[in-house]
Amino acid sequence: MREELGQIAEAYPGRYGVVVFDPSTDQTVSMDPDGRFLAASINKLPVLMTLYRAAAAGQVDLDDKISMQASDVQAYGTGSLYTYPVGHTITLRECATFLIKESDNTAWKMLDRYLGRDSIRSELQRVGARSTEYWIPNTTTPELSAEMLDLMTNTDFEDRLPQLLPEGARVSHKIGSYGATFGDAGVVFPEGSRDPDEAYFIVVIADETGEGTARAAMQEMSLATYRTFTGRVQ
């Protein structure tokens, strides 16, 4: 797999960082795993993780309400909450849905304010992500973990890691884009499986390249990884 991923990276201009992890065997395949890349909207994942960790601990109720303040409005990039009037009120769960499904920047600002950046940084430290501000959600409780994975499935941005995989494969993921950097981080359940023991993690970040090139490279790397894990050649 490492050789094939390297060949794909060489075929596309840019700089690539890749980590594939198989939790059932603790085996990892990587390219430039310690390289510094701009995470962009992948940084919304630690916000989601912190929110659901707090819900699992009984510190917040996901049905509690949050209202949009003028300072929350982020009228750029992705998402639609900024089109709602200031004072618009939704539940924390609904805000999390905007955050992940649409990669909504206003939802990010609202939850960032609600949770506090110190809490988010503390959660990252707790899970061992000390060299980065961004990470994949870890387990809270089975029910809340399943809800997080559902939020990360069938988003508005399915043209990277999920694009070439079989229709029955499930990809819970989060993309990020900024300037010449494009990434996608996800958990992949092979076709017909919902068993966590059969899933694998994959993170691909491309830098110093264009979106079309990065997208094509990510699609090929994702498909090559899927074929290796499932033993399928087509």
C-alpha positions in Angstrom: 0.0 0.0 0.0 2.8 2.4 0.9 4.4 1.9 -2.6 1.1 2.4 -4.4 0.2 5.6 -2.4 3.7 6.9 -3.2 3.2 6.3 -6.9 -0.2 8.1 -6.8 1.4 11.1 -5.0 4.2 11.2 -7.6 1.6 11.3 -10.4 0.0 14.5 -9.1 1.8 17.9 -8.5 1.9 19.0 -4.9 2.9 17.9 -1.5 1.0 15.1 0.2 0.6 13.9 3.8 -1.2 10.6 4.3 -1.9 8.4 7.3 -3.9 5.1 7.1 -4.6 3.3 10.3 -6.0 -0.1 10.9 -7.3 -0.3 14.5 -7.8 -4.0 14.3 -4.1 -4.6 13.9 -2.6 -1.3 15.1 -0.8 -1.1 11.7 -0.2 2.3 10.1 0.9 3.3 6.6 2.0 6.9 6.2 3.7 9.5 4.0 5.2 12.6 5.6 3.1 11.9 8.8 4.9 14.7 10.7 4.7 17.3 8.0 2.9 20.5 8.9 -0.2 21.1 6.8 -3.0 23.7 7.1 -6.0 21.8 8.4 -8.6 24.4 7.4 -12.1 23.2 8.1 -10.9 19.8 9.4 -10.5 21.9 12.6 -14.2 21.6 13.1 -13.7 18.0 14.1 -12.2 18.8 17.6 -15.2 21.1 18.2 -17.6 18.3 17.4 -15.5 15.9 19.6 -15.5 18.4 22.6 -19.3 19.0 22.3 -20.1 15.3 22.3 -17.6 14.4 25.0 -19.3 17.1 27.2 -22.7 15.6 26.4 -21.5 12.1 27.3 -20.3 13.4 30.6 -23.6 15.1 31.3 -22.1 18.6 31.2 -24.3 19.7 28.3 -27.6 18.6 26.8 -27.6 18.4 23.0 -31.2 19.6 23.0 -30.2 22.9 24.8 -30.6 26.0 22.7 -28.0 28.3 21.3 -28.7 31.7 19.7 -26.7 33.3 16.9 -25.0 36.5 17.9 -23.8 39.2 15.5 -20.2 38.3 16.3 -20.9 34.7 15.2 -21.9 35.6 11.6 -19.3 34.4 9.2 -20.5 35.4 5.7 -17.8 33.6 3.7 -16.9 30.1 2.6 -19.3 27.2 3.2 -22.6 27.0 5.1 -26.0 28.8 5.2 -26.5 29.8 8.8 -25.1 33.3 8.1 -28.3 33.9 6.0 -30.5 33.6 9.1 -31.2 36.6 11.2 -29.1 37.4 14.3 -30.9 35.9 17.3 -31.9 32.8 15.4 -32.1 29.9 17.9 -31.3 26.3 17.3 -30.4 23.3 19.5 -26.7 22.3 20.0 -27.4 19.2 18.0 -28.8 21.2 15.1 -25.8 23.5 15.3 -23.5 20.4 15.2 -25.4 19.2 12.1 -24.7 22.5 10.3 -21.1 22.4 11.5 -20.4 19.0 9.9 -22.9 18.5 7.1 -22.4 21.9 5.5 -19.0 22.7 7.1 -20.8 25.9 8.3 -18.4 28.6 9.5 -21.1 30.4 11.5 -22.0 27.2 13.3 -18.3 26.8 14.1 -18.1 30.3 15.6 -21.2 29.6 17.7 -19.9 26.4 19.2 -16.4 27.8 19.6 -17.9 30.5 21.7 -20.2 28.2 23.6 -17.6 25.6 24.5 -14.6 27.9 24.8 -11.3 27.4 23.0 -9.5 26.4 26.2 -12.0 23.5 26.6 -11.3 22.4 23.0 -7.6 22.7 23.4 -7.8 20.7 26.7 -9.7 17.9 24.9 -7.1 17.7 22.2 -4.4 17.5 24.9 -6.4 14.8 26.6 -6.5 12.6 23.5 -2.8 13.1 22.9 -3.0 15.5 19.9 -0.2 17.7 21.2 1.4 18.6 17.9 -1.8 19.7 16.2 -5.0 21.7 16.8 -7.0 19.1 14.9 -7.9 15.5 15.3 -10.5 12.8 14.5 -13.3 12.2 17.1 -12.5 9.4 19.5 -15.1 7.3 21.4 -17.4 8.9 23.9 -20.3 6.5 24.4 -21.5 4.1 21.7 -24.7 6.1 21.1 -23.1 9.5 20.9 -20.2 8.1 18.9 -22.6 6.7 16.4 -24.4 10.0 16.2 -21.1 11.8 15.4 -20.4 9.3 12.6 -23.9 9.8 11.2 -23.3 13.6 11.1 -20.1 13.0 9.2 -21.8 10.7 6.6 -23.4 12.0 3.4 -22.3 15.5 3.8 -22.4 18.3 1.2 -18.8 17.3 0.3 -18.6 13.7 -1.0 -16.2 14.3 -3.9 -13.0 13.4 -2.1 -12.4 10.2 -0.1 -15.9 8.7 -0.8 -16.2 9.5 -4.5 -14.8 6.3 -6.1 -15.7 3.8 -3.4 -18.6 1.4 -3.8 -22.0 2.8 -3.1 -22.4 0.5 -0.1 -19.2 1.7 1.6 -19.8 4.2 4.4 -17.4 7.1 4.8 -17.7 9.3 7.9 -15.4 12.2 7.2 -14.6 15.9 7.3 -13.0 18.0 4.5 -10.9 21.1 4.7 -9.9 23.7 2.1 -7.9 26.9 2.2 -5.8 28.4 -0.5 -3.6 25.7 -2.0 -4.3 23.2 0.8 -7.0 20.5 0.6 -7.7 17.7 3.0 -10.1 15.0 4.0 -10.1 12.8 7.1 -12.4 9.9 7.6 -13.4 6.5 9.0 -14.3 4.0 6.2 -16.6 1.1 6.8 -16.3 -1.4 3.9 -19.3 -2.2 1.8 -22.1 -4.0 3.8 -20.3 -3.5 7.1 -21.1 -1.3 10.1 -18.7 -3.2 12.4 -16.1 -0.8 13.9 -13.6 -3.7 14.0 -13.7 -3.8 10.2 -13.3 0.0 9.6 -10.1 1.9 9.0 -9.0 5.5 9.3 -7.6 7.6 6.5 -6.3 11.2 6.4 -5.0 12.8 3.2 -3.9 16.4 3.0 -2.6 17.9 -0.2 -0.6 21.2 -0.3 0.9 23.4 -3.0 -1.6 22.3 -5.6 -5.0 23.0 -7.2 -8.3 21.7 -6.0 -8.9 19.5 -9.0 -5.5 17.9 -8.7 -5.9 17.3 -5.0 -9.3 15.9 -5.4 -8.2 13.4 -8.0 -5.2 12.3 -5.9 -7.4 11.8 -2.8 -9.9 9.8 -4.8 -7.2 7.4 -6.1 -5.5 7.1 -2.7 -8.8 6.3 -1.1 -9.7 3.7 -3.7 -6.2 2.1 -3.5 -6.6 1.9 0.3 -10.1 0.5 0.1 -8.9 -2.2 -2.3 -6.1 -3.2 -0.1 -8.3 -3.5 3.0 -11.1 -5.4 1.3 -8.9 -7.5 -1.1 -11.0 -6.2 -4.1 -9.2 -5.4 -7.3 -12.1 -3.5 -9.0 
